[in-house]
């Protein structure tokens, strides 16, 4: 079934693609190219620059080989420009390939990183260009905050050692090159509309700033947390889109009788034993049992084959060696995930770092995040240091209260165990056993309240009639009882205010707003289905096409609001 759109006709549509999130967009590009000019912009360094291998054969190479009428852009040119520019800078500055001084007596690890021998050498970036960026393209975020949107440039804040710590020169040069690339793409293709499915990575942050200034609608997904419902964000989900806030305020004026479906949903939600969002079904987020050693060995064998195909068969190893910032390193990657899986086995049984909750104890519930994750790095860039956050929240608790810190299942094993040890040393903190309960509901119901950076637990607490604190402007923070904290000084008052809240009407209005603004986009099923079709394991089914139609509806609703002047204040 070919999709048709009465709204998207004779338009120039740019699709922003990165890895698995680009796969469903291939099908939209295929169908919409019948009545429109379409282009795809691949923004991931390795995906763009690598020779064809298992990693990118069903992403960028699907466009190259099977959709020739779609114009294709990628970042391979600026990857090479970055490598060459940094090589010149290091040579002129007297630095080694990895950024350390050549021929130093003491060698590595003594604070010598990126201190040029020749202090008169110019940086690889143009300071005047960056001043222009700061002046004209900081509507949503400053340049420094824009750099927080990629794990490539934020190694200091996460545990994935296959990425390298980057220098100031690398960060600013890469930012400049990406702005220049985005300018060229938009000048060349001149899109009427830009469509995306995610908000992670620096290029999306840059695109958002430039598109907003040029008044080009750039739509990506904002997760409403209500089932599969998502609505279009025109600001890369940095904040709550003003048009969505207005819809919510309109819905607040309705009576409960005028929102029967949403009210019934919330009442049923409060009665259910399991409240985990069905979108997470089958994912690591709902994994509470240990993997067997045999399973881990099978996974590691699969990863080994994956990287052998990438590095050796496809010949990408020389490319990887050129930049530890742009391309994840193979051996550190394999070591990281082997250690993570083995640690996870240890942490899913009783251990010396995690505690069971104490029945009847007064506590605040603080579930942690997957780090790095766009919901934190993009939405709450000032609050990515979770150990510091635990320390600050613990100081705000009244006497006799505990802070129950629970690791995210998808993060279990990735974090250095020293993190849990340091958190557990705080007198009023318990790092609790992840799988003591198999669902978030009992953690929330038994707590005085919830503290999370931007997590789903605050949404769940709101629907259950519990107060919470978040540190980012997530859409569900509109619901009564969800408080956005913008400084640690507000924590004491926020925590002391914890308790039950009559959120039924406000939560129902929020659900109504999500339904009016968005569509039921089954994004993970679309990605999995697209991969199955590309791999030849299945045919394109009616069910898959119906999910695609819902995705198209999502974009149509957003674009219509843009045309009606509802998006820009």
Residue pairs with C-beta under 8 A, 6 or more apart in sequence:
1 542
1 545
2 31
2 34
3 27
3 28
3 31
3 32
3 545
3 548
3 549
3 552
4 31
4 34
4 35
5 32
5 35
5 552
5 556
7 556
7 559
7 560
8 32
8 35
8 36
8 193
8 555
8 556
8 559
9 35
9 36
10 35
10 36
11 36
11 37
11 192
11 193
12 36
12 37
12 38
12 39
12 189
12 190
12 191
12 192
12 193
13 29
13 32
13 36
13 37
13 38
13 39
13 191
13 192
13 193
13 194
13 195
14 38
14 39
14 40
14 41
14 185
14 189
14 191
14 193
14 194
14 195
15 22
15 25
15 28
15 29
15 38
15 39
15 40
15 41
15 194
15 195
15 196
16 40
16 41
16 43
16 194
16 195
16 196
16 203
16 204
16 207
16 220
17 25
17 40
17 41
17 42
17 43
17 59
17 60
17 63
18 42
18 43
18 44
18 47
18 198
18 200
18 201
19 44
19 47
19 59
20 59
20 527
20 531
21 196
21 197
21 198
21 523
21 527
22 40
22 42
22 59
22 60
22 197
23 58
23 59
23 62
23 526
23 527
23 530
23 531
23 534
24 197
24 523
24 526
24 527
24 529
24 530
24 548
24 551
25 40
25 195
25 197
26 40
26 62
26 63
26 67
26 530
27 530
27 540
27 548
28 195
28 548
28 551
28 552
28 555
29 38
29 40
29 63
29 67
29 70
30 67
30 70
31 548
32 38
33 67
33 69
33 70
37 71
38 69
38 70
38 71
39 70
39 71
39 72
39 73
39 189
39 191
40 60
40 63
40 70
40 71
40 72
40 73
41 73
41 74
41 185
41 203
42 48
42 59
42 60
42 63
42 72
42 73
42 74
42 75
43 74
43 75
43 201
43 203
43 204
44 75
44 201
45 75
45 79
45 152
45 326
45 327
46 55
46 56
46 316
46 320
46 326
46 327
46 328
47 55
47 56
47 59
47 60
47 74
48 60
48 74
48 75
48 76
48 79
49 74
49 75
49 76
49 79
49 80
49 319
49 326
49 327
50 56
50 310
50 314
50 316
50 319
51 314
51 315
51 316
51 319
52 61
52 314
53 309
53 310
53 313
53 314
53 316
54 306
54 309
54 310
55 306
55 309
55 310
58 530
58 531
58 534
58 535
60 72
60 74
62 534
63 70
63 72
64 72
71 189
73 185
73 188
73 189
75 178
75 181
75 203
77 181
78 177
78 178
78 180
78 181
79 323
79 326
81 177
82 170
82 173
82 174
82 177
82 323
82 326
83 322
83 323
83 326
85 124
85 173
86 124
86 169
86 170
86 173
86 323
87 97
88 124
89 95
89 121
89 123
89 124
89 169
90 96
90 97
90 99
92 118
92 121
93 116
93 117
93 118
93 121
94 101
94 102
94 116
94 117
94 118
95 101
95 102
95 114
95 116
95 117
96 102
98 164
98 324
99 113
99 114
99 167
100 107
100 108
100 112
100 113
100 114
101 112
101 115
101 117
102 117
104 112
106 112
113 165
113 167
114 167
114 168
114 169
123 169
123 172
123 173
124 169
124 173
125 169
125 172
125 173
125 175
125 176
126 176
129 176
129 179
130 143
130 172
130 175
130 176
133 143
133 175
133 176
133 179
134 142
134 143
136 213
137 179
137 206
137 209
137 210
137 213
138 209
139 209
139 212
139 213
140 205
140 208
140 209
140 212
140 235
140 236
140 238
140 239
141 205
141 209
141 238
141 381
143 172
143 175
145 381
146 175
146 202
146 205
146 206
146 209
147 153
147 154
147 171
147 175
147 202
148 154
148 157
148 377
148 378
148 381
148 384
149 199
149 200
149 201
149 202
149 204
149 205
149 374
149 377
149 378
150 200
150 201
150 202
150 377
151 158
151 160
151 163
151 372
151 377
152 163
152 166
152 174
152 202
152 325
152 326
153 166
153 170
153 171
153 174
153 202
153 325
154 372
154 377
154 384
155 163
155 164
155 165
155 166
156 165
157 371
157 372
157 377
157 384
157 385
158 371
158 372
159 336
159 371
159 414
159 415
159 416
160 336
160 372
160 414
161 332
161 335
161 336
162 328
162 329
162 330
162 332
162 333
162 336
163 324
163 325
163 328
164 324
164 325
164 329
166 325
170 325
174 202
174 325
175 202
175 206
178 202
178 203
178 206
179 206
179 210
181 203
182 203
182 206
182 207
182 210
183 210
186 210
186 211
186 214
186 216
191 216
192 216
192 217
193 216
193 217
193 218
193 219
193 555
193 559
193 562
194 207
194 211
194 216
194 217
194 218
194 219
195 219
195 555
196 204
196 218
196 219
196 220
196 221
197 220
197 221
197 523
198 204
198 220
198 221
198 374
199 220
199 221
199 233
199 236
199 237
199 238
199 374
199 378
200 374
200 377
200 378
204 220
204 236
205 236
205 378
207 218
207 236
208 218
208 235
208 236
208 238
211 217
211 218
212 218
212 234
212 235
215 568
217 234
217 558
217 559
217 562
217 567
218 234
218 236
219 232
219 233
219 234
219 555
219 558
219 559
220 232
220 233
220 236
220 237
221 230
221 232
221 233
221 237
221 521
221 523
221 554
222 230
222 231
222 232
222 233
222 237
222 241
222 244
222 475
222 518
223 230
223 237
224 230
224 231
224 475
224 476
224 514
224 518
225 277
225 456
225 459
225 475
225 476
226 510
226 511
226 514
226 515
227 277
227 278
227 279
227 520
228 278
228 279
228 520
228 521
228 522
229 514
229 515
229 518
229 519
229 520
229 521
230 518
230 519
230 520
230 521
230 523
230 554
231 241
231 244
231 475
231 514
231 517
231 518
231 519
231 554
231 557
231 558
232 241
232 517
232 518
232 554
232 555
232 557
232 558
232 561
233 241
234 241
234 243
234 558
234 562
234 567
235 241
236 378
237 374
237 378
237 379
238 378
238 379
238 473
239 473
240 473
240 474
240 475
240 477
240 478
241 567
242 567
242 569
243 517
243 561
243 566
243 567
244 475
244 513
244 517
245 478
246 566
247 513
247 516
247 517
248 478
248 509
248 510
248 513
250 513
251 259
251 508
251 509
251 510
251 512
251 513
251 516
252 505
252 506
252 509
254 509
254 512
256 263
256 504
256 505
256 508
259 508
259 509
259 511
259 512
262 507
262 508
262 509
262 511
262 512
262 515
263 504
263 508
265 508
265 511
266 463
266 504
266 507
266 508
266 511
267 504
269 275
269 463
269 464
270 463
270 464
270 465
272 441
273 439
273 441
274 438
274 439
274 441
275 439
275 440
275 441
275 460
275 463
275 464
276 285
276 286
276 439
276 440
277 456
279 522
279 524
280 286
283 410
283 524
284 409
284 410
285 408
285 409
285 410
286 409
287 409
288 348
288 409
288 434
288 435
288 438
289 348
289 435
290 344
290 345
290 348
290 349
291 299
291 341
291 344
291 345
293 345
296 338
296 341
296 342
296 345
299 337
299 341
300 334
300 337
300 338
300 341
303 333
303 334
303 337
304 334
307 330
307 333
307 334
310 316
310 330
311 317
311 320
311 330
317 330
319 327
320 327
320 328
320 329
320 330
336 414
339 413
340 413
340 414
341 413
342 413
343 412
343 413
343 417
344 412
344 413
347 353
347 354
347 407
347 412
347 413
347 434
348 412
348 434
348 435
350 433
353 417
353 420
353 421
353 424
353 431
354 407
354 420
354 431
354 432
354 433
354 434
355 424
355 430
355 431
355 432
355 433
356 432
356 433
356 436
357 363
357 404
357 430
357 432
357 433
357 436
357 446
358 402
358 430
361 402
362 400
362 401
362 402
362 448
363 401
363 402
363 403
363 404
363 430
363 446
363 447
363 448
364 393
364 397
364 401
364 402
364 403
364 404
364 447
364 448
364 449
364 450
364 451
364 495
364 498
365 404
365 406
365 443
365 444
365 447
365 449
365 450
365 451
365 457
366 390
366 393
366 403
366 404
366 405
366 406
366 450
366 451
366 452
367 406
367 408
367 440
367 443
367 450
367 452
367 455
367 457
368 386
368 405
368 406
368 407
368 408
368 411
369 375
369 376
369 386
369 408
369 411
369 452
369 453
369 454
369 455
370 408
370 410
370 411
371 384
371 386
371 411
371 414
371 415
372 384
375 453
375 454
375 455
375 472
375 474
376 383
376 384
376 453
376 454
376 472
377 384
379 453
379 454
379 472
379 473
379 474
380 453
380 454
380 470
380 471
380 472
382 471
383 389
383 453
383 471
383 472
384 453
386 419
386 453
387 419
387 422
387 423
389 453
389 471
390 403
390 405
390 423
390 426
390 429
391 426
392 488
392 491
393 403
393 451
393 491
393 495
394 403
394 426
394 427
394 428
394 429
395 491
396 488
396 491
396 492
396 494
396 495
397 403
397 428
397 495
398 495
398 496
401 428
401 448
401 495
402 428
402 429
402 430
403 426
403 428
403 429
403 430
403 451
404 430
404 432
404 443
404 447
405 423
405 429
405 430
405 431
405 432
406 431
406 432
406 434
406 443
407 415
407 420
407 431
407 434
409 434
412 434
420 431
423 429
423 431
424 430
424 431
437 443
440 456
440 457
440 460
441 460
441 464
443 457
444 450
444 457
444 460
444 461
444 464
444 466
445 464
445 466
447 466
448 495
448 498
448 499
449 461
449 466
449 467
449 468
449 469
449 495
449 498
449 499
450 457
450 458
450 461
450 466
450 467
450 468
450 469
451 468
451 469
451 495
452 458
452 468
452 469
452 470
453 470
453 471
453 472
454 470
454 471
454 472
454 474
455 470
457 468
458 468
458 469
458 470
458 474
458 476
458 477
458 482
459 474
459 476
459 479
459 482
461 467
461 468
461 481
461 482
462 468
462 476
462 479
462 480
462 481
462 482
462 501
462 503
462 506
462 507
463 479
463 503
463 507
465 481
465 500
465 501
465 502
465 503
465 504
466 481
466 498
466 500
466 501
467 481
467 482
467 483
467 497
467 498
467 499
467 500
467 501
468 481
468 482
468 483
469 482
469 483
469 484
469 485
469 491
469 494
469 495
470 477
470 482
470 483
470 484
470 485
471 484
471 485
471 486
472 484
473 484
475 510
475 514
476 482
476 510
477 483
477 484
478 506
478 510
478 513
479 503
479 506
479 507
479 510
480 501
480 502
480 503
480 505
480 506
480 507
481 501
481 503
481 506
483 494
483 497
485 491
485 494
517 557
518 554
518 557
519 550
519 551
519 553
519 554
519 557
520 550
521 547
521 550
521 551
521 554
522 547
522 550
523 551
525 547
526 544
526 547
526 548
526 551
529 538
529 541
529 544
529 547
530 544
532 538
533 539
533 540
533 544
561 567
